[in-house]
Amino acid sequence: MPTIDFVIPLFNEQDSLLAFHALFDGITLPVGYTYRFIYVNDGSTDRTVELLECAIKSKTSCEDGRCPL
């Protein structure tokens, strides 16, 4: 099954991260495709990392510390 990876750089995104993720988490792909988000923290000094970790922990499909949000 083909997978589409969304690579998303993050820098101090605490105010928009969860809304951004919710928007993209609802996308519809053609039949037979899956997707995953690869968030890359670029040195955030706000709560971006904390919020991302909470979002990852809330997913049940996480394996080996890698979570396709």
All heavy atoms as an XYZ file, in Angstrom:
544
protein
N       0.854     -1.173      0.000
C       0.000      0.000      0.000
C       0.901      1.237      0.000
O       1.737      1.396      0.883
C      -0.905     -0.018      1.229
C      -1.858      1.140      1.280
S      -3.049      1.085      2.654
C      -3.813     -0.492      2.451
N       0.768      2.149     -0.943
C       1.594      3.357     -0.980
C       1.286      4.278      0.200
O       0.143      4.419      0.617
C       1.198      4.033     -2.283
C       0.466      3.013     -3.076
C      -0.101      2.048     -2.105
N       2.350      4.880      0.716
C       2.219      5.821      1.826
C       2.709      7.192      1.385
O       3.763      7.308      0.774
C       3.047      5.364      3.040
O       2.583      4.085      3.461
C       2.945      6.341      4.195
N       1.946      8.207      1.706
C       2.344      9.588      1.455
C       2.840     10.166      2.770
O       2.132     10.154      3.770
C       1.172     10.421      0.900
C       0.712      9.845     -0.435
C       1.587     11.885      0.758
C      -0.529     10.490     -0.988
N       4.085     10.645      2.770
C       4.672     11.250      3.960
C       4.561     12.764      3.869
O       4.938     13.354      2.863
C       6.150     10.882      4.088
C       6.367      9.420      4.406
O       5.435      8.771      4.905
O       7.487      8.925      4.167
N       4.060     13.367      4.929
C       4.013     14.820      5.044
C       5.096     15.220      6.040
O       4.992     14.906      7.222
C       2.650     15.302      5.551
C       1.519     15.030      4.609
C       0.760     13.873      4.733
C       1.221     15.915      3.600
C      -0.287     13.619      3.868
C       0.177     15.670      2.720
C      -0.574     14.516      2.858
N       6.147     15.874      5.572
C       7.227     16.322      6.440
C       6.943     17.781      6.803
O       6.862     18.647      5.928
C       8.595     16.183      5.749
C       9.708     16.658      6.675
C       8.824     14.738      5.319
N       6.791     18.032      8.113
C       6.331     19.332      8.580
C       7.336     19.903      9.574
O       7.472     19.389     10.692
C       4.946     19.203      9.239
C       3.979     18.551      8.257
C       4.444     20.549      9.733
C       2.798     17.896      8.887
N       8.059     20.961      9.198
C       8.983     21.594     10.140
C       8.213     22.416     11.169
O       7.203     23.045     10.848
C       9.846     22.485      9.246
C       8.998     22.782      8.063
C       8.079     21.591      7.886
N       8.685     22.384     12.399
C       8.030     23.116     13.481
C       9.026     24.037     14.166
O      10.120     23.622     14.518
C       7.472     22.144     14.528
C       6.443     21.132     14.055
C       6.121     20.165     15.184
C       5.198     21.825     13.566
N       8.625     25.279     14.386
C       9.416     26.209     15.183
C       8.454     27.123     15.928
O       7.790     27.966     15.325
C      10.379     27.032     14.322
C      11.216     27.972     15.140
C      12.252     27.480     15.921
C      10.945     29.318     15.179
C      13.018     28.329     16.702
C      11.697     30.185     15.949
C      12.738     29.691     16.717
N       8.359     26.913     17.224
C       7.471     27.713     18.086
C       6.048     27.777     17.536
O       5.513     28.845     17.269
C       8.049     29.105     18.294
C       9.326     29.076     19.095
O       9.621     28.107     19.792
N      10.109     30.124     19.005
N       5.442     26.612     17.407
C       4.102     26.493     16.825
C       3.036     26.116     17.843
O       2.005     25.562     17.482
C       4.123     25.428     15.712
C       5.097     25.694     14.603
C       4.760     26.921     13.780
O       3.598     27.376     13.814
O       5.666     27.428     13.104
N       3.244     26.425     19.119
C       2.293     25.995     20.142
C       0.883     26.519     19.898
O      -0.094     25.856     20.248
C       2.765     26.394     21.531
C       2.653     27.870     21.834
C       3.108     28.206     23.243
O       3.781     27.415     23.907
N       2.736     29.385     23.701
N       0.749     27.665     19.284
C      -0.577     28.248     19.089
C      -1.326     27.656     17.897
O      -2.543     27.818     17.796
C      -0.474     29.765     18.909
C       0.021     30.455     20.178
O      -0.192     29.915     21.281
O       0.637     31.529     20.046
N      -0.617     26.973     17.012
C      -1.278     26.491     15.798
C      -1.113     25.002     15.542
O      -1.798     24.448     14.689
C      -0.756     27.266     14.586
O       0.640     27.072     14.457
N      -0.244     24.344     16.277
C       0.087     22.949     15.983
C      -1.118     22.024     15.996
O      -1.354     21.278     15.039
C       1.146     22.441     16.973
C       1.499     20.965     16.863
C       2.075     20.645     15.499
C       2.457     20.571     17.962
N      -1.894     22.034     17.049
C      -3.005     21.092     17.160
C      -4.095     21.361     16.121
O      -4.645     20.422     15.540
C      -3.564     21.093     18.580
C      -2.566     20.635     19.658
C      -3.214     20.688     21.035
C      -2.026     19.257     19.354
N      -4.381     22.623     15.863
C      -5.385     22.946     14.838
C      -4.879     22.550     13.453
O      -5.635     22.010     12.640
C      -5.714     24.437     14.873
N      -3.606     22.792     13.195
C      -3.004     22.402     11.920
C      -3.088     20.895     11.732
O      -3.507     20.406     10.689
C      -1.542     22.861     11.882
C      -0.794     22.406     10.670
C      -0.860     23.130      9.496
C      -0.021     21.255     10.700
C      -0.182     22.716      8.361
C       0.667     20.835      9.581
C       0.588     21.569      8.406
N      -2.716     20.164     12.768
C      -2.755     18.707     12.678
C      -4.178     18.201     12.472
O      -4.415     17.318     11.656
C      -2.143     18.063     13.917
C      -2.275     16.578     13.892
N      -1.543     15.792     13.044
C      -3.101     15.757     14.564
C      -1.907     14.537     13.212
N      -2.843     14.487     14.120
N      -5.129     18.753     13.197
C      -6.525     18.324     13.056
C      -7.033     18.562     11.643
O      -7.762     17.739     11.082
C      -7.403     19.054     14.069
N      -6.632     19.671     11.056
C      -7.043     19.982      9.685
C      -6.518     18.931      8.710
O      -7.267     18.392      7.887
C      -6.539     21.362      9.289
C      -6.817     21.807      7.859
C      -8.310     22.071      7.680
C      -6.025     23.058      7.538
N      -5.247     18.600      8.816
C      -4.661     17.645      7.891
C      -5.000     16.205      8.230
O      -4.984     15.337      7.357
C      -3.140     17.830      7.821
C      -2.751     18.900      6.863
C      -2.669     20.215      7.271
C      -2.505     18.608      5.538
C      -2.329     21.218      6.382
C      -2.175     19.598      4.635
C      -2.080     20.911      5.062
N      -5.296     15.924      9.475
C      -5.633     14.566      9.875
C      -6.954     14.115      9.253
O      -7.220     12.935      9.160
C      -5.690     14.457     11.399
C      -5.636     13.017     11.874
O      -4.985     12.191     11.204
O      -6.240     12.723     12.912
N      -7.749     15.058      8.811
C      -9.035     14.724      8.223
C      -9.019     14.597      6.706
O     -10.068     14.472      6.093
N      -7.838     14.603      6.090
C      -7.785     14.542      4.634
C      -8.229     13.179      4.126
O      -8.131     12.178      4.820
C      -6.378     14.866      4.085
C      -5.356     13.838      4.563
C      -5.965     16.273      4.434
C      -3.999     13.996      3.920
N      -8.729     13.179      2.921
C      -9.142     11.939      2.274
C      -8.216     11.677      1.105
O      -8.024     12.538      0.247
C     -10.597     12.059      1.760
O     -11.441     12.380      2.865
C     -11.044     10.774      1.124
N      -7.643     10.493      1.092
C      -6.750     10.092      0.017
C      -7.443      9.088     -0.890
O      -8.435      8.476     -0.503
C      -5.485      9.452      0.595
C      -4.599     10.347      1.451
C      -3.450      9.528      2.026
C      -4.054     11.497      0.627
N      -6.908      8.896     -2.082
C      -7.475      7.869     -2.956
C      -7.418      6.494     -2.286
O      -6.552      6.236     -1.444
C      -6.557      7.903     -4.187
C      -5.931      9.253     -4.167
C      -5.809      9.619     -2.716
N      -8.304      5.623     -2.685
C      -8.359      4.275     -2.129
C      -6.998      3.592     -2.316
O      -6.377      3.693     -3.368
C      -9.465      3.449     -2.818
C      -9.433      2.008     -2.351
C     -10.828      4.079     -2.550
N      -6.540      2.933     -1.279
C      -5.294      2.204     -1.349
C      -4.085      2.976     -0.868
O      -2.982      2.449     -0.833
N      -4.259      4.229     -0.485
C      -3.155      5.051      0.012
C      -3.297      5.264      1.514
O      -4.402      5.354      2.027
C      -3.131      6.424     -0.665
C      -2.585      6.406     -2.057
C      -3.379      6.032     -3.127
C      -1.272      6.775     -2.313
C      -2.887      6.009     -4.421
C      -0.760      6.760     -3.598
C      -1.569      6.378     -4.653
O      -1.072      6.365     -5.916
N      -2.173      5.352      2.179
C      -2.138      5.748      3.586
C      -1.236      6.974      3.696
O      -0.560      7.341      2.734
C      -1.583      4.626      4.487
O      -0.239      4.342      4.105
C      -2.431      3.378      4.398
N      -1.234      7.587      4.864
C      -0.374      8.749      5.052
C       0.156      8.775      6.474
O      -0.356      8.099      7.359
C      -1.103     10.054      4.746
C      -2.259     10.360      5.668
C      -2.084     11.110      6.818
C      -3.547      9.917      5.376
C      -3.143     11.406      7.656
C      -4.610     10.212      6.209
C      -4.398     10.951      7.344
O      -5.451     11.240      8.176
N       1.220      9.532      6.642
C       1.752      9.769      7.976
C       2.368     11.151      8.002
O       2.773     11.685      6.975
C       2.764      8.713      8.388
C       4.031      8.725      7.592
C       4.973      7.629      8.027
N       6.130      7.612      7.149
C       7.197      6.915      7.357
N       7.272      6.135      8.415
N       8.204      6.948      6.519
N       2.405     11.723      9.202
C       3.008     13.022      9.415
C       4.377     12.821     10.053
O       4.508     12.055     10.997
C       2.156     13.886     10.349
C       0.798     14.168      9.806
C      -0.316     13.612     10.391
C       0.632     14.983      8.709
C      -1.585     13.869      9.896
C      -0.624     15.253      8.208
C      -1.739     14.691      8.801
N       5.364     13.505      9.546
C       6.695     13.491     10.134
C       6.979     14.919     10.563
O       7.261     15.788      9.740
C       7.748     12.985      9.131
C       7.375     11.577      8.669
C       9.134     13.025      9.768
C       8.202     11.075      7.511
N       6.829     15.172     11.854
C       7.068     16.503     12.395
C       8.540     16.641     12.759
O       9.102     15.766     13.409
C       6.208     16.739     13.634
C       4.752     16.908     13.333
C       3.853     15.884     13.599
C       4.266     18.082     12.781
C       2.507     16.039     13.334
C       2.924     18.247     12.513
C       2.048     17.225     12.793
O       0.718     17.383     12.525
N       9.153     17.736     12.354
C      10.562     17.992     12.631
C      10.657     19.264     13.471
O      10.367     20.355     12.983
C      11.363     18.155     11.317
C      12.823     18.419     11.621
C      11.186     16.938     10.419
N      11.033     19.086     14.738
C      11.185     20.245     15.618
C      12.495     20.947     15.284
O      13.558     20.349     15.276
C      11.172     19.818     17.079
C      11.328     21.000     17.998
O      10.792     22.076     17.751
N      12.064     20.811     19.065
N      12.411     22.240     15.012
C      13.578     23.013     14.610
C      14.039     23.944     15.733
O      14.282     25.120     15.519
C      13.252     23.802     13.337
C      14.485     24.298     12.615
O      15.584     23.798     12.914
O      14.351     25.194     11.761
N      14.099     23.394     16.952
C      14.613     24.173     18.077
C      13.583     25.037     18.777
O      13.931     26.085     19.333
N      12.350     24.616     18.796
C      11.299     25.398     19.452
C      11.632     25.653     20.920
O      12.153     24.781     21.610
C       9.959     24.665     19.369
O       9.541     24.540     18.032
N      11.294     26.850     21.375
C      11.510     27.205     22.773
C      10.199     27.379     23.531
O      10.200     27.720     24.704
C      12.336     28.509     22.877
O      11.648     29.559     22.175
C      13.724     28.330     22.291
N       9.084     27.148     22.859
C       7.774     27.242     23.513
C       7.299     25.826     23.851
O       8.090     24.926     24.041
C       6.787     28.009     22.634
C       6.489     27.307     21.315
O       7.076     26.227     21.053
O       5.669     27.823     20.541
N       6.007     25.608     23.907
C       5.435     24.316     24.292
C       5.183     23.397     23.095
O       4.491     22.391     23.227
C       4.130     24.538     25.036
C       4.305     25.249     26.374
C       2.989     25.430     27.116
N       2.358     24.141     27.341
C       1.061     23.887     27.085
N       0.278     24.802     26.607
N       0.560     22.695     27.322
N       5.762     23.681     21.948
C       5.534     22.865     20.752
C       5.840     21.394     21.002
O       5.025     20.520     20.706
C       6.381     23.383     19.574
O       5.958     24.710     19.255
C       6.234     22.498     18.357
N       6.998     21.110     21.556
C       7.402     19.719     21.787
C       6.454     19.039     22.768
O       6.032     17.903     22.545
C       8.860     19.644     22.287
C       9.230     18.220     22.677
C       9.806     20.167     21.221
N       6.099     19.722     23.830
C       5.179     19.161     24.824
C       3.834     18.812     24.194
O       3.287     17.728     24.425
C       4.986     20.169     25.952
C       4.015     19.743     27.025
C       3.763     20.827     28.056
O       4.538     21.802     28.123
O       2.773     20.693     28.798
N       3.288     19.708     23.395
C       1.997     19.451     22.747
C       2.095     18.306     21.751
O       1.190     17.477     21.649
C       1.498     20.714     22.050
C       1.125     21.867     22.975
C       0.825     23.119     22.170
C      -0.060     21.491     23.844
N       3.195     18.243     21.030
C       3.389     17.160     20.069
C       3.490     15.819     20.788
O       2.888     14.832     20.361
C       4.636     17.426     19.237
C       4.878     16.498     18.062
C       3.692     16.504     17.103
C       6.144     16.900     17.334
N       4.209     15.778     21.883
C       4.322     14.539     22.661
C       2.966     14.093     23.183
O       2.652     12.901     23.176
C       5.314     14.715     23.803
C       6.754     14.774     23.328
C       7.742     15.109     24.430
O       7.310     15.517     25.546
O       8.943     14.979     24.170
N       2.142     15.024     23.627
C       0.796     14.680     24.102
C      -0.045     14.105     22.970
O      -0.780     13.138     23.160
C       0.100     15.903     24.694
S       0.720     16.396     26.297
N       0.068     14.694     21.794
C      -0.687     14.200     20.647
C      -0.232     12.791     20.283
O      -1.047     11.929     19.967
C      -0.522     15.144     19.454
N       1.066     12.536     20.354
C       1.597     11.207     20.031
C       1.100     10.179     21.044
O       0.676      9.092     20.674
C       3.135     11.237     19.996
C       3.611     12.008     18.771
C       3.710      9.824     19.990
C       5.085     12.301     18.748
N       1.127     10.537     22.323
C       0.692      9.603     23.364
C      -0.783      9.257     23.247
O      -1.210      8.188     23.660
C       0.986     10.182     24.742
C       2.451     10.176     25.082
C       2.693     10.810     26.440
C       4.184     10.894     26.718
N       4.453     11.598     27.977
N      -1.568     10.144     22.659
C      -3.008      9.886     22.558
C      -3.342      8.939     21.417
O      -4.460      8.447     21.333
C      -3.773     11.199     22.387
O      -3.543     11.738     21.093
N      -2.382      8.660     20.554
C      -2.605      7.737     19.440
C      -2.340      6.308     19.897
O      -1.398      6.036     20.615
C      -1.685      8.064     18.260
C      -2.016      9.355     17.570
C      -3.294      9.191     16.801
C      -3.565     10.398     15.941
N      -4.766     10.274     15.163
N      -3.149      5.385     19.437
C      -2.956      3.987     19.820
C      -2.123      3.227     18.798
O      -1.724      2.110     19.039
C      -4.321      3.287     19.967
O      -5.011      3.379     18.726
C      -5.125      3.921     21.072
N      -1.854      3.840     17.648
C      -1.135      3.127     16.592
C       0.362      3.394     16.615
O       1.055      3.091     15.657
C      -1.702      3.511     15.230
O      -1.544      4.888     15.015
N       0.888      3.958     17.695
C       2.313      4.262     17.776
C       3.115      2.982     18.001
O       2.738      2.148     18.801
C       2.590      5.232     18.919
S       1.816      6.815     18.698
N       4.202      2.871     17.285
C       5.077      1.715     17.446
C       6.520      2.196     17.478
O       6.913      3.031     16.682
C       4.903      0.743     16.278
C       3.515      0.156     16.179
C       3.363     -0.707     14.950
O       4.354     -0.961     14.262
O       2.233     -1.122     14.685
N       7.318      1.622     18.371
C       8.750      1.920     18.435
C       9.060      3.405     18.526
O      10.052      3.863     17.963
C       9.477      1.322     17.225
C       9.319     -0.189     17.176
O       9.399     -0.828     18.217
O       9.100     -0.680     16.075
N       8.203      4.174     19.174
C       8.465      5.592     19.343
C       8.200      6.435     18.096
O       8.342      7.641     18.133
N       7.827      5.803     16.997
C       7.511      6.549     15.777
C       6.003      6.517     15.620
O       5.402      5.457     15.565
C       8.183      5.907     14.568
C       9.693      5.914     14.685
C      10.324      5.298     13.490
N      10.034      6.146     12.345
C      10.420      5.870     11.115
N      11.084      4.775     10.864
N      10.120      6.684     10.123
N       5.425      7.646     15.576
C       3.971      7.725     15.558
C       3.475      8.440     14.319
O       3.771      9.613     14.117
C       3.468      8.454     16.791
S       1.689      8.459     16.926
N       2.755      7.769     13.464
C       2.149      8.455     12.323
C       0.955      9.252     12.786
O      -0.167      8.771     12.780
C       1.744      7.308     11.397
C       1.519      6.159     12.324
C       2.445      6.355     13.490
N       1.190     10.428     13.240
C       0.095     11.261     13.734
C      -0.899     11.356     12.666
O      -1.666     11.888     12.277
C       0.604     12.611     14.179
C       1.411     12.617     15.452
C       1.924     14.020     15.736
C       0.642     12.127     16.615
